[in-house]
Amino acid sequence: MSTNMRASWGSKLGLVLASAGSAIGLGNLWRFPFIAAENGGGSFLFIYLICTFSVGITLVFAEAALGIKAKSDPAGAFQWISPRLKFIGAIGVLTSAIIVPYYSVVGGWIIAYIVKSFSATAIENFETHFSEFISSSVSPVLFFYVYLISTAAIVYIGIEKGIEKFCKLMMPLLFLLLLVLMIRVLTLDNAWEGVKFFFTPDFSKITGKTMLSAMGQVFFSISVGMGIYITYGSYVKDEHINVSKTMFPVVSLDVLVSLLTGLTIFPAVFAFGLPMNAGPALTFITLPKIFASIPFGQLFGLLFFVILLGAAITSSISLMEVVTTFLCDQIKMTRKKAVVAYTGLCLITGTLVSLSFGKLSGFKIGGKILFDQFDFLASNILMPVGGLLTAIAVGWILGPEKLTVCKNKYLQKGFEFCVKWLAPIAVFSILLNLVGLI
């Protein structure tokens, strides 16, 4: 496997920020708040943190170390372990390939809401407005095109000049804007009730569902099981890099954004006495209601959706990069041809996904519209399966001792135990829950 012509990161900071950008996305700013609300707030947060810094971080270390060693796309990395395991990497690539189109549809909604933030026209019914917008056959599709082509343009430029440069600019800006928004929300009356809800665990409310929901959110949030860290790891020049020291900040930054998001959304919801069970609509219906009710709300609404867009795009480029690298390494396409070919496929599938809220809403598979089917297949099946197979491949076939993630022998032993025992058991439990066996 030749690596002479392989692209590489310009700096370790570039790798950290790009990896953090892949982890920080809609999973933190859109999915985390409503999953936490559905599972008891502080109780969920307690379990989520334990799962993140045990199973989640173990799989991040394993994927990154595998990419650094194999210097290849996910399929090539597992082939490096054993030719029979190439299919595991292919699952990760397929997962990313499926996520990009429907993720980009939501990205298009975000751009639309940014544009709407400049409008002086007041929205009277936020539920009706959102429903009418996503079911349209033109507007959401056009915004989806803008989002997808913008993502593709960054990937097209390359690793150092495209992805690394964009993430170095966007990630610090994202944190700064989120801090400004959080401080504003915490000044609202009754906001501290939301803080209490978010940080006070009620251990009597922790159930098996809480634990499984937390584990599922960890997968979605830190982007394991998609081949992202394998792909990004393959662009690292120094094989002797301290994986744990480099990737620990990535997981920590991801958790920090989830905490800041919780400290922004829950105080706002409590301050206005809005229901906690808004579900996925929290971002596009509940929050715009809140912003419309506070001084300078239009500005803060714009601020929130700019943050959301930045987080979404850094994740999208990492997902698209996984597929691009696969096409370059396995199909031997040039980078530019790979990006163009995959973007063309996404334009077609994403259009169908967007129309599944409107003209194609009658077309269902297993009772689910295309958008929900894409989400279910990627998030509930392929990601856990990919994570489980990764843990088995590294823990039981390769041998975790062959991937040095930490120079401290006790932490290295901890990693080896987690990847061999803890991660497979935890992920297998998620899969059993999905099929209704637990």
C-alpha positions as CSV (number, residue, x, y, z in Angstrom):
1,M,0.0,0.0,0.0
2,S,1.9,3.0,-1.2
3,T,1.7,6.2,0.9
4,N,4.3,8.3,-0.9
5,M,1.7,10.5,-2.6
6,R,-0.7,10.5,0.4
7,A,-1.9,13.9,1.6
8,S,-1.2,14.9,5.2
9,W,-2.1,17.4,7.9
10,G,-0.1,20.6,8.0
11,S,0.0,20.5,11.8
12,K,-1.2,18.5,14.8
13,L,-3.6,21.3,15.7
14,G,-5.2,20.9,12.2
15,L,-5.8,17.2,12.9
16,V,-7.3,18.0,16.4
17,L,-9.6,20.7,15.1
18,A,-10.7,18.7,12.0
19,S,-11.4,15.7,14.1
20,A,-13.3,17.8,16.7
21,G,-15.2,19.3,13.8
22,S,-16.2,15.8,12.6
23,A,-17.5,15.0,16.1
24,I,-19.1,18.3,16.8
25,G,-22.2,18.7,14.7
26,L,-26.0,18.2,14.6
27,G,-25.5,15.4,17.2
28,N,-24.5,18.0,19.8
29,L,-26.6,21.0,18.8
30,W,-29.8,19.3,17.5
31,R,-30.0,15.7,18.8
32,F,-28.4,16.0,22.2
33,P,-30.9,18.4,23.8
34,F,-34.1,16.5,22.9
35,I,-32.6,13.1,23.8
36,A,-31.4,14.5,27.1
37,A,-34.9,16.0,27.7
38,E,-36.6,12.7,27.0
39,N,-34.3,10.9,29.4
40,G,-34.5,13.0,32.5
41,G,-31.8,15.7,31.9
42,G,-29.2,15.3,34.7
43,S,-29.8,11.6,34.9
44,F,-29.0,11.2,31.2
45,L,-26.0,13.5,31.4
46,F,-24.4,11.5,34.2
47,I,-24.7,8.2,32.1
48,Y,-23.7,10.0,28.9
49,L,-20.4,11.2,30.4
50,I,-19.5,7.8,31.7
51,C,-20.3,6.2,28.4
52,T,-18.3,8.8,26.5
53,F,-15.1,8.5,28.6
54,S,-15.2,4.7,28.6
55,V,-16.6,3.1,25.5
56,G,-16.7,6.2,23.2
57,I,-13.2,7.3,23.7
58,T,-11.9,3.8,23.4
59,L,-13.4,3.4,19.9
60,V,-12.0,6.9,18.9
61,F,-8.5,5.8,20.0
62,A,-8.8,2.5,18.2
63,E,-10.0,4.0,14.9
64,A,-7.4,6.8,14.9
65,A,-4.6,4.4,15.8
66,L,-5.7,2.0,13.1
67,G,-5.7,4.7,10.5
68,I,-2.2,5.9,11.5
69,K,-0.8,2.4,11.2
70,A,-2.6,1.3,8.0
71,K,-2.3,4.6,6.1
72,S,-5.4,3.8,4.2
73,D,-9.2,4.3,3.9
74,P,-11.4,2.3,6.3
75,A,-11.7,-0.7,3.9
76,G,-7.9,-0.8,3.4
77,A,-7.3,-0.4,7.1
78,F,-9.3,-3.5,8.0
79,Q,-7.7,-5.3,5.1
80,W,-4.4,-4.5,6.8
81,I,-5.6,-6.5,9.8
82,S,-6.9,-9.3,7.6
83,P,-8.0,-9.5,4.0
84,R,-11.3,-11.1,5.3
85,L,-12.1,-8.0,7.3
86,K,-12.2,-5.5,4.4
87,F,-16.0,-5.5,4.6
88,I,-15.9,-3.9,8.1
89,G,-14.3,-0.8,6.7
90,A,-16.8,-0.9,3.8
91,I,-19.6,-0.7,6.3
92,G,-18.1,2.5,7.7
93,V,-17.8,4.0,4.3
94,L,-21.4,3.0,3.5
95,T,-22.6,4.6,6.7
96,S,-20.9,7.9,5.8
97,A,-22.3,7.6,2.3
98,I,-25.8,7.2,3.5
99,I,-25.6,10.0,6.1
100,V,-24.3,12.8,3.8
101,P,-27.5,13.2,1.7
102,Y,-30.0,13.4,4.6
103,Y,-27.6,15.3,6.8
104,S,-27.3,17.8,4.0
105,V,-31.0,18.2,3.8
106,V,-31.1,19.3,7.4
107,G,-28.1,21.5,6.6
108,G,-30.2,23.2,3.9
109,W,-32.9,23.9,6.5
110,I,-30.3,25.7,8.6
111,I,-29.2,27.9,5.7
112,A,-32.9,28.7,5.0
113,Y,-33.4,29.7,8.6
114,I,-30.3,32.0,8.5
115,V,-31.8,33.6,5.4
116,K,-35.2,34.0,7.2
117,S,-33.4,35.6,10.1
118,F,-32.8,38.7,7.9
119,S,-36.5,39.0,7.1
120,A,-38.6,41.6,9.0
121,T,-41.8,39.5,8.5
122,A,-42.9,38.0,11.8
123,I,-43.8,34.3,11.8
124,E,-47.2,33.8,13.5
125,N,-47.3,30.0,13.7
126,F,-43.9,28.3,13.9
127,E,-45.3,24.8,13.7
128,T,-47.2,25.5,10.5
129,H,-44.3,27.5,9.0
130,F,-41.8,24.7,9.5
131,S,-44.2,22.1,8.2
132,E,-45.0,24.1,5.0
133,F,-41.3,24.8,4.4
134,I,-40.0,21.3,4.6
135,S,-42.9,19.9,2.5
136,S,-42.2,22.4,-0.4
137,S,-40.9,20.9,-3.6
138,V,-38.6,23.8,-4.4
139,S,-37.2,25.9,-1.6
140,P,-35.8,23.2,0.7
141,V,-34.3,21.4,-2.3
142,L,-32.5,24.5,-3.5
143,F,-31.1,25.2,0.0
144,F,-30.0,21.5,0.2
145,Y,-28.1,22.1,-3.1
146,V,-26.3,25.1,-1.7
147,Y,-25.3,23.2,1.5
148,L,-24.1,20.1,-0.3
149,I,-22.1,22.0,-3.0
150,S,-20.5,24.2,-0.3
151,T,-19.4,21.0,1.6
152,A,-18.1,19.4,-1.6
153,A,-16.1,22.5,-2.5
154,I,-14.1,22.3,0.8
155,V,-13.4,18.6,0.3
156,Y,-12.5,19.2,-3.4
157,I,-9.8,21.7,-2.4
158,G,-8.0,19.1,-0.3
159,I,-6.8,18.1,3.2
160,E,-4.5,20.9,4.3
161,K,-5.8,23.8,2.2
162,G,-9.5,22.8,2.4
163,I,-10.6,20.8,5.4
164,E,-7.8,21.9,7.8
165,K,-8.0,25.6,6.9
166,F,-11.8,25.7,7.2
167,C,-11.8,23.9,10.6
168,K,-9.0,26.1,12.0
169,L,-11.3,29.1,11.3
170,M,-14.7,27.6,12.1
171,M,-14.0,25.7,15.4
172,P,-12.8,28.7,17.5
173,L,-15.6,30.9,16.1
174,L,-18.2,28.2,16.9
175,F,-17.1,28.1,20.6
176,L,-17.0,31.9,20.8
177,L,-20.5,32.4,19.4
178,L,-22.0,29.6,21.5
179,L,-20.5,31.2,24.7
180,V,-22.1,34.5,23.7
181,L,-25.5,32.9,23.2
182,M,-25.3,30.8,26.4
183,I,-24.5,34.0,28.5
184,R,-27.5,35.8,27.0
185,V,-29.8,32.9,27.7
186,L,-28.6,32.5,31.3
187,T,-29.7,36.1,32.1
188,L,-33.4,35.2,31.4
189,D,-35.8,34.9,34.3
190,N,-36.1,31.4,35.6
191,A,-33.2,30.2,33.5
192,W,-31.5,28.6,36.5
193,E,-34.3,26.1,36.7
194,G,-33.1,24.8,33.4
195,V,-29.5,24.6,34.7
196,K,-30.7,22.5,37.7
197,F,-32.7,20.2,35.4
198,F,-29.6,19.7,33.2
199,F,-27.0,19.1,36.0
200,T,-29.0,17.5,38.8
201,P,-29.3,13.7,38.3
202,D,-32.2,11.8,39.8
203,F,-30.6,8.4,40.2
204,S,-34.1,6.8,40.8
205,K,-35.0,7.7,37.2
206,I,-32.0,6.0,35.6
207,T,-33.3,3.0,33.7
208,G,-32.0,0.6,31.1
209,K,-33.5,2.9,28.5
210,T,-31.5,5.8,29.9
211,M,-28.3,3.9,29.6
212,L,-29.0,2.7,26.0
213,S,-30.1,6.1,24.9
214,A,-26.9,7.6,26.3
215,M,-24.8,5.0,24.6
216,G,-26.6,5.6,21.3
217,Q,-26.1,9.3,21.6
218,V,-22.4,8.8,22.2
219,F,-22.1,7.0,18.9
220,F,-24.1,9.7,17.0
221,S,-22.3,12.5,18.7
222,I,-18.6,11.6,18.6
223,S,-19.0,10.0,15.1
224,V,-17.6,6.5,15.7
225,G,-18.5,3.6,13.5
226,M,-18.3,5.7,10.3
227,G,-14.6,5.4,9.5
228,I,-13.9,9.1,10.1
229,Y,-11.1,8.7,12.6
230,I,-9.5,6.0,10.5
231,T,-9.5,8.3,7.4
232,Y,-8.2,11.3,9.3
233,G,-5.6,9.1,11.1
234,S,-4.3,7.9,7.7
235,Y,-3.2,11.5,6.9
236,V,-0.9,11.6,10.0
237,K,2.8,11.7,9.0
238,D,4.3,10.7,12.3
239,E,3.5,7.0,13.2
240,H,4.8,7.5,16.7
241,I,2.3,10.2,17.5
242,N,0.7,9.9,21.0
243,V,-2.9,8.9,20.0
244,S,-4.4,9.4,23.4
245,K,-2.9,12.8,23.9
246,T,-4.0,13.9,20.5
247,M,-7.5,12.5,20.4
248,F,-8.5,13.1,24.1
249,P,-9.0,16.8,23.4
250,V,-11.2,15.9,20.4
251,V,-13.6,13.9,22.7
252,S,-13.4,16.6,25.4
253,L,-14.3,19.4,23.0
254,D,-17.2,17.4,21.7
255,V,-18.5,16.9,25.3
256,L,-17.9,20.6,26.0
257,V,-20.1,21.7,23.1
258,S,-22.9,19.3,24.3
259,L,-22.6,20.9,27.8
260,L,-22.7,24.5,26.3
261,T,-25.7,23.5,24.2
262,G,-27.5,22.1,27.2
263,L,-26.7,25.3,29.1
264,T,-28.2,27.3,26.2
265,I,-31.3,25.4,25.4
266,F,-32.7,24.1,28.7
267,P,-32.5,27.5,30.5
268,A,-34.3,29.0,27.5
269,V,-37.0,26.4,27.5
270,F,-37.6,26.7,31.3
271,A,-37.5,30.5,31.1
272,F,-40.5,30.5,28.7
273,G,-42.3,27.5,30.3
274,L,-42.3,25.6,27.0
275,P,-42.7,21.8,27.0
276,M,-39.6,19.6,27.3
277,N,-40.9,16.9,25.0
278,A,-40.6,18.9,21.7
279,G,-38.3,16.2,20.3
280,P,-36.4,16.9,17.0
281,A,-38.6,20.0,16.4
282,L,-36.9,21.7,19.4
283,T,-34.3,23.4,17.1
284,F,-36.6,24.6,14.3
285,I,-39.8,25.3,16.2
286,T,-39.3,25.8,19.9
287,L,-36.1,27.8,19.8
288,P,-37.3,30.3,17.1
289,K,-40.3,30.9,19.3
290,I,-38.0,31.8,22.2
291,F,-35.8,34.1,20.1
292,A,-38.9,35.9,18.8
293,S,-39.9,36.7,22.4
294,I,-36.7,38.3,23.7
295,P,-35.0,41.7,23.0
296,F,-32.7,41.5,19.9
297,G,-34.1,38.0,19.4
298,Q,-33.7,38.2,15.7
299,L,-29.9,38.7,16.1
300,F,-29.6,35.9,18.7
301,G,-31.7,33.6,16.4
302,L,-29.3,34.4,13.5
303,L,-26.3,33.7,15.9
304,F,-27.7,30.3,16.8
305,F,-28.3,29.1,13.3
306,V,-24.8,30.3,12.2
307,I,-23.4,28.2,15.0
308,L,-25.5,25.2,13.9
309,L,-24.4,25.6,10.3
310,G,-20.7,25.8,11.2
311,A,-21.0,22.6,13.3
312,A,-23.0,20.8,10.6
313,I,-20.6,21.6,7.8
314,T,-17.5,20.5,9.7
315,S,-19.2,17.1,10.2
316,S,-20.4,16.9,6.6
317,I,-16.9,17.4,5.2
318,S,-15.5,14.6,7.3
319,L,-18.3,12.3,6.2
320,M,-17.7,13.2,2.5
321,E,-13.9,12.8,3.0
322,V,-14.4,9.1,4.1
323,V,-16.2,8.3,0.9
324,T,-13.7,10.4,-1.2
325,T,-10.7,8.6,0.4
326,F,-12.3,5.2,-0.3
327,L,-12.8,6.0,-4.0
328,C,-9.2,7.3,-4.3
329,D,-7.6,4.3,-2.5
330,Q,-9.8,1.4,-3.6
331,I,-11.2,2.5,-7.0
332,K,-8.1,4.6,-7.9
333,M,-10.0,7.7,-8.8
334,T,-8.4,11.1,-8.6
335,R,-9.5,13.2,-5.7
336,K,-11.4,15.7,-7.8
337,K,-13.2,13.0,-9.8
338,A,-14.1,11.2,-6.6
339,V,-15.6,14.3,-5.1
340,V,-17.6,15.2,-8.2
341,A,-18.9,11.7,-8.7
342,Y,-20.1,11.3,-5.1
343,T,-21.6,14.8,-5.0
344,G,-23.6,14.0,-8.1
345,L,-24.9,10.8,-6.4
346,C,-25.8,12.9,-3.3
347,L,-27.6,15.5,-5.3
348,I,-29.9,12.8,-6.7
349,T,-30.5,10.9,-3.4
350,G,-30.7,14.1,-1.3
351,T,-33.4,15.5,-3.6
352,L,-35.5,12.4,-3.1
353,V,-34.9,12.5,0.7
354,S,-36.0,16.2,0.8
355,L,-39.1,15.5,-1.3
356,S,-40.0,12.7,1.1
357,F,-41.6,15.4,3.4
358,G,-43.8,16.5,0.5
359,K,-44.5,15.0,-2.9
360,L,-42.9,11.7,-2.0
361,S,-44.4,11.5,1.5
362,G,-46.6,8.6,0.4
363,F,-43.6,6.5,-0.6
364,K,-42.7,4.6,2.6
365,I,-40.5,1.6,3.4
366,G,-41.6,-0.2,6.6
367,G,-43.9,2.7,7.5
368,K,-41.0,5.2,7.3
369,I,-40.4,8.0,4.7
370,L,-37.0,8.1,3.0
371,F,-35.5,10.6,5.4
372,D,-36.4,8.4,8.4
373,Q,-35.2,5.3,6.6
374,F,-31.8,6.8,5.9
375,D,-31.5,8.0,9.5
376,F,-32.6,4.7,11.0
377,L,-30.4,2.6,8.7
378,A,-27.3,4.7,9.4
379,S,-27.8,5.6,13.1
380,N,-29.5,2.6,14.5
381,I,-28.1,-0.3,12.5
382,L,-24.8,0.5,10.6
383,M,-23.1,2.7,13.2
384,P,-23.5,0.2,16.1
385,V,-22.7,-2.8,13.9
386,G,-19.6,-0.9,12.6
387,G,-18.5,-0.1,16.2
388,L,-19.0,-3.6,17.4
389,L,-17.1,-5.1,14.5
390,T,-14.3,-2.6,15.0
391,A,-14.0,-3.5,18.7
392,I,-13.9,-7.3,17.8
393,A,-11.4,-6.8,15.0
394,V,-9.0,-4.7,17.1
395,G,-9.6,-6.4,20.4
396,W,-9.8,-10.1,19.3
397,I,-8.2,-10.5,15.9
398,L,-5.4,-7.8,15.6
399,G,-4.8,-7.7,19.3
400,P,-5.1,-4.3,21.0
401,E,-1.5,-4.4,22.2
402,K,-0.4,-3.9,18.6
403,L,-2.0,-0.4,18.6
404,T,-0.1,1.8,21.0
405,V,-2.4,4.6,21.9
406,C,-0.7,5.7,25.1
407,K,2.9,5.8,26.5
408,N,1.6,5.2,30.0
409,K,1.5,1.4,30.5
410,Y,-1.5,1.5,32.9
411,L,-3.6,3.7,30.5
412,Q,-2.6,1.5,27.6
413,K,-3.7,-1.6,29.6
414,G,-7.0,0.2,30.3
415,F,-7.5,0.8,26.6
416,E,-6.8,-2.8,25.8
417,F,-9.4,-4.0,28.4
418,C,-12.0,-1.5,27.1
419,V,-11.6,-2.4,23.4
420,K,-11.6,-6.1,24.1
421,W,-14.4,-6.4,26.7
422,L,-16.2,-3.2,27.6
423,A,-16.9,-1.8,24.1
424,P,-18.1,-5.0,22.5
425,I,-20.5,-5.8,25.4
426,A,-21.9,-2.2,25.5
427,V,-22.4,-2.0,21.8
428,F,-23.9,-5.5,21.6
429,S,-26.4,-4.4,24.3
430,I,-27.5,-1.5,22.0
431,L,-28.1,-3.9,19.2
432,L,-30.1,-6.3,21.4
433,N,-32.2,-3.4,22.5
434,L,-32.8,-2.3,18.9
435,V,-34.3,-5.7,18.1
436,G,-36.3,-5.8,21.3
437,L,-34.5,-8.5,23.1
438,I,-33.6,-6.3,26.1
